[in-house]
Amino acid sequence: FVCNCSICDMKGNDHFIVNESNFSLEKGEESLTEYRFNTKKARHLFCKICGVQSFYRPRSNPDGVGINPRCLDKGTVRSETVMKVDGQNWEKFMEEKGNSIR
C-alpha cells in the first residue's frame, strides 16, 4: 500500500499487510517502542535504537500486520502489487473499498 495519511506520507511508509497468524517477530521485541495518534487504534512500532518502523498494527486490518518491504531480507518478496490508499479520507475510503484491502 502507498498511503497518503499524515504519518505515512511524511515517513514514505509503503507497506503490505499479512495476517497476524503469518507473522512472527524472531527477535528484538524488547527494542520496540510504540506510538499511537488520532483514534489510537493503529500501533506504530519503532526500533528504540535506530528509529526504523519495520512493521505496525494497522487500524484498517486489526488482525493484520503492516510490513515495510524495505526491512525484509533481499529475495524474501518475489513481487508486489501497489495499491494507493486515501488515508487523508480514511473513513470514506474504507466505506467504499475497505473489503477489497482486507
N, C-alpha and C positions, 0 to 999 in steps of 0.2 A: 504494500500500500504506500502511496505517497499522499500524505495528509497535509492540509493547509491550516489546521488549527494553530493557535498561537504558539504552543510549545513545540509541536512537530515542525512547523515552518521555520522557527528560529534555530532549531537544532539540526534541520535537514534530516529528520528522523524517518527514513524509509524502513519499512518492516514487513514481515509476513507473519501470519497467525498460524499456530499449531495448537491442537487440542492439548489441554493440560496433561492428559494421560500419555501423550507422546513426547513430553518434555521432562528432562531431568538435568538438574544443575549438578555437575560432577564434583565441583569444588568451589570454594570461595564465598559461600553464603555469609560467613562472618564479616566479610569485607564490603557488604552491600549496605547502602543507606537508602531510605525511601522518601519520595516527595509526592504529595497529593495536592491538587488545587481544584478550584471551582466546585464540582459536585463531590469531590473526594472519593470517587468510585474507582478511578484508574490508579494503579500503583506503579509509579515511575521509580525504578530501582537503578541506582548508580553505584559504581565502584568508589569506595571511600578514598582509595589511593590515587587513581588516575582520573576519575570523573566520568568514565565512559558508561553509557547506558547500552548494555548488550541485549537486554530484554526488559519487558514490562508486562503488567497485567492490565489489559485494556478494559474500559467500561463497555465497549461495544461487544466484547466477547468475554464475559466473566469466567467462562470455563476454558479460556484460551490464554496463550502467551504470545505476545508480540516480540518477534526476534529481529534484531538488526543483522542482516545478512553479512555485513562487513566484519562482524565479530566471529564468524564461523571459520573453521579451518578451510583453506583453499581446497576446492574439489568436493566439498560437502554437498553443495547445491548444484544440480546439473542445469536447471533452467528456472527462470522466473517469469511470471506474467504480472505486469504492473497495472494496478487499478488506482485511479485517483479518488480520494475520499474528501468530501467537502466538510472538513472539521469545523470551519467557521460557522456553518449552518448545520451542525451535527444532528440535532433533533429532527429537522426536516429531511436530511439525507437518510437517516436511519428509517424514518417512516416510509420513505419512497423506495429505498434499496437495501434496507437492513438485512432482510433474509438472504440476499444474494452474497453477503460477505460473511455470514456465519457458518 
